[in-house]
Structures are given as C-alpha cells and as structure tokens.
Amino acid sequence: MKVNYLIVGQGLAGSLLAWHLLSRGQRVLVVDPEEEVTSSKVAAGLVTPLAGNRFNIPKGLSERLDYAHSFYWSAEETTRSHFFHHQRIARLFRSKDERETWEARIAEDPGAYKKFSGPSSLQNNKILAPHGSFEMKGGGWMDLPKFLSATRYHLLERLGYAIGLIDPDEVEVEENFVKWKNIEADGIIFAQGWQGNQNRFFDWIPIRPTAGDILDLTIPEISDVSHIINSGGWLIPKGEGAFRAGSTYRHDLDDPYGYDEGRTEVIKKVNQLTRAPFEVSSQRTGIRPVIRRSQVFMGRHPSQSRIFFFNGLGSKGVLNGPWHANRLVDYILDEVPLPECSDIRSNFF
Ligand SMILES: Cc1cc2nc3c(=O)[nH]c(=O)nc-3n(C[C@H](O)[C@H](O)[C@H](O)COP(=O)(O)OP(=O)(O)OC[C@H]3O[C@@H](n4cnc5c(N)ncnc54)[C@H](O)[C@@H]3O)c2cc1C
C-alpha cells in the first residue's frame, strides 16, 4: 500500500494533521492503538482565550482563534457532526489584586481586549464571585471524543485509518520513501502525545508529561447556570444540573492514575467556585503532552528528511492545534518556513 503520509497516533494532534493533509489532496494513513484513556479522550476541551492571571494577550491569539473556529466549523459541516460548543465564559477574579491587574490591562489597551472580553452577565448568588468577574468572549469547549470519532469515520471512508501501534524501530528509512510493514509513504509524522520522546528519532525532545484529573458532578442548585465558570478551577455546565470540573497539574508520574490526590484537589477548586452542594459521579485522569508551557513544537528530524514531529499541545491544544497543523503541512508540502519558536530544530537540537 502506498500513501503520502503515515501519521502515528490519532489524538487531537494526529487528527488535525490528517484533516490538513487531506484538504491538500494528500493520501494519509493514521495508525492508533485505540487506548481507552488518552489525553484527548479525557480533556475538557476548553478554549479560554485569556488564560492565566496576568491577562496578557498571547502573540497571534486572534489569528489562531479565528483559524480554530473556522477549521472546526468546516470539519463539523463535512462530518455532519457537532463537537465545538461556543459558550459564554464567566472569569471570576480570585482576589482584589487580580481584579486591579485586569482593570490596568483594559485601561492600557481597551481596543485589544474588546474582542476577547466584555462585562459579566453571570447572575447567580450560589457562584462565589466576591471580587467580581468579566465575560470572556470567543471561547467554549470542544467535545474531543466526538471530534476524534467523527475524524476516524472520515478517515475510514478514505481507507485512511488502521488500528495498531507503530514501533519506530520497525520504520525503515529509504532515500525516496519510508516503509512500515507493507506501507510505503513519502513521509511519517509522529504525533504520539506524552509518549512522543519514547522514540529513537525524537528521544532528544524534552517532553514533560503532566497528569490531570477531571470530575463529573451533579450540582442541582445551580442547574440554571449556562456560563462556563473559570477561575483557576473551572466548571462546564452539561445541562440538567450536570457539570464537569477540573483540573489538576501533576508532574509526579509514579502513580499518574492515583485518583485520590487529584479528586481532593478538584473538589477543593469546586468549593472555591460555588457554595452549592454537589455529588461526584465519576473521575477521569489523563496525561498531557507538555514540552514548554503549552507551546506546540513541530518540524523535521535534523538528519532524516522524511520524518516529522507534532506535539506539545499541552492544555491549549484545541485553540492552538489547528493553526500549527496548518503551518506544519505548509512546511512539509511547500517548504514554507516554520515559526522559529515552534521549530524543534532551532529549539532543541
Ligand atoms: C485532564 C486534562 C484536561 C485537559 N483540558 C484541556 C482543555 O481544557 N483544553 C485543551 O485544549 N486541552 C486540554 N487538555 C490537553 C489536551 O488533551 C491535549 O492538548 C491534546 O489532546 C493532546 O493531543 P495529542 O494528540 O498530542 O496526544 P494524545 O491525545 O495523547 O494522542 C496521542 C495518540 O497517539 C497514540 N500513540 C502513541 N504512541 C503510538 C504508536 N507508537 N503508534 C500508534 N499510536 C500511538 C496514543 O495511543 C494516542 O491515541 C487536557 C488534558 C488533560 C489530561
């Protein structure tokens, strides 16, 4: 079998690459072992344009956010599936200082913040907002499991998907193609998530896997809340009093799926957001692929021109991933230079 590109892993990263290569007329084969628990299957999928407590507008945010919206809208149209939920986000201030930082930012450059923020419309006395809040615009959440399965069907219809595990040691690199089992490809792209440096080609990339926990809750007393509540911890309303809450960042991976510590921490965060009583119905834990903060890293292997890397989506993969996938595909197919800050060769080699 011959394809243009073999993609290792069908998480968010591999899926985004597949869409972008297909849209450029390339034939792909995406291979994934279909593990029950992966970062993409566990993630909350939040898009919070103004993350962090300094409220800086990251460079290129507007372009990345617009690109993500239009990409997901188009993938929804193609697959006749709905996975991206635009939703109002109430960002609660954690302290008087934080509120003052926000006010100073707005005063410095009101025009820049207009696209991403406005006055709060949250009205619920069971939500704890003693320092006030503002409304974050342009955000929402993505149902990642739904996006992954819509993508898988889309690929299957094009004979572009297989269940399996690609052992990098079984990848043969020839001058004009790469070969894995009976498949020949122009190139191979590794999008393996947190396992991305357990790989003879990319073992020099410093991935810092970060475990995270999410709880499903019922909070009947705030069932009328329709905003995502965000303030360090977060709550996503799922309807009829059901909420998803998170999250944690744990670097000690001796026991990554050790539920108790994560559960206690998320419960503490929920108690800071609402005074309403709640019941935990389930818990999920996943491992995020973090390289440097939530910065995406990508590019070509320094000595193997047919081998590529796409990883580091961190906790902002839904927002940043599509724009970066587009850049990587432009680079692979047309040699359009990569942004230097994302290029693995200029950062790690
Ligand atoms: C608790 C938690 C909350 C999160 N919340 C958010 C959020 O709100 N917003 C957000 O944007 N992001 C969030 N994230 C992060 C988000 O999950 C990641 O950015 C993104 O999903 C990572 O996608 P990925 O494809 O790089 O990795 P993964 O999802 O890990 O996918 C990698 C895939 O590669 C496969 N694979 C690995 N090795 C091989 C091999 N040798 N052969 C074949 N396949 C292989 C794996 O099985 C897996 O399916 C969260 C993550 C967690 C854990």
The ligand as a Gaussian input file, in Angstrom:
#p B3LYP/6-31G(d) Opt

LIG

0 1
 C       -7.216000      16.429000      32.497000
 C       -6.914000      17.114000      31.203000
 C       -7.583000      18.263000      30.866000
 C       -7.313000      18.917000      29.663000
 N       -8.033000      20.019000      29.345000
 C       -7.802000      20.638000      28.176000
 C       -8.574000      21.759000      27.805000
 O       -9.473000      22.176000      28.532000
 N       -8.305000      22.371000      26.611000
 C       -7.326000      21.902000      25.780000
 O       -7.129000      22.492000      24.708000
 N       -6.579000      20.842000      26.111000
 C       -6.798000      20.196000      27.290000
 N       -6.056000      19.121000      27.623000
 C       -4.912000      18.778000      26.785000
 C       -5.292000      18.034000      25.520000
 O       -5.773000      16.788000      25.897000
 C       -4.057000      17.899000      24.643000
 O       -3.551000      19.132000      24.241000
 C       -4.317000      17.117000      23.362000
 O       -5.454000      16.337000      23.436000
 C       -3.115000      16.255000      23.074000
 O       -3.330000      15.554000      21.887000
 P       -2.201000      14.624000      21.288000
 O       -2.763000      14.056000      20.053000
 O       -0.915000      15.349000      21.215000
 O       -1.980000      13.499000      22.399000
 P       -2.887000      12.232000      22.781000
 O       -4.272000      12.603000      22.978000
 O       -2.164000      11.561000      23.916000
 O       -2.817000      11.304000      21.500000
 C       -1.675000      10.572000      21.132000
 C       -2.156000       9.330000      20.443000
 O       -1.030000       8.635000      19.911000
 C       -1.198000       7.259000      20.154000
 N        0.123000       6.625000      20.095000
 C        1.160000       6.779000      20.946000
 N        2.197000       6.014000      20.531000
 C        1.795000       5.396000      19.397000
 C        2.438000       4.479000      18.493000
 N        3.690000       4.057000      18.691000
 N        1.738000       4.038000      17.424000
 C        0.462000       4.461000      17.192000
 N       -0.181000       5.339000      18.011000
 C        0.480000       5.791000      19.100000
 C       -1.849000       7.230000      21.542000
 O       -2.459000       5.975000      21.789000
 C       -2.844000       8.367000      21.413000
 O       -4.071000       7.937000      20.863000
 C       -6.325000      18.418000      28.797000
 C       -5.680000      17.233000      29.116000
 C       -5.970000      16.577000      30.312000
 C       -5.252000      15.302000      30.627000

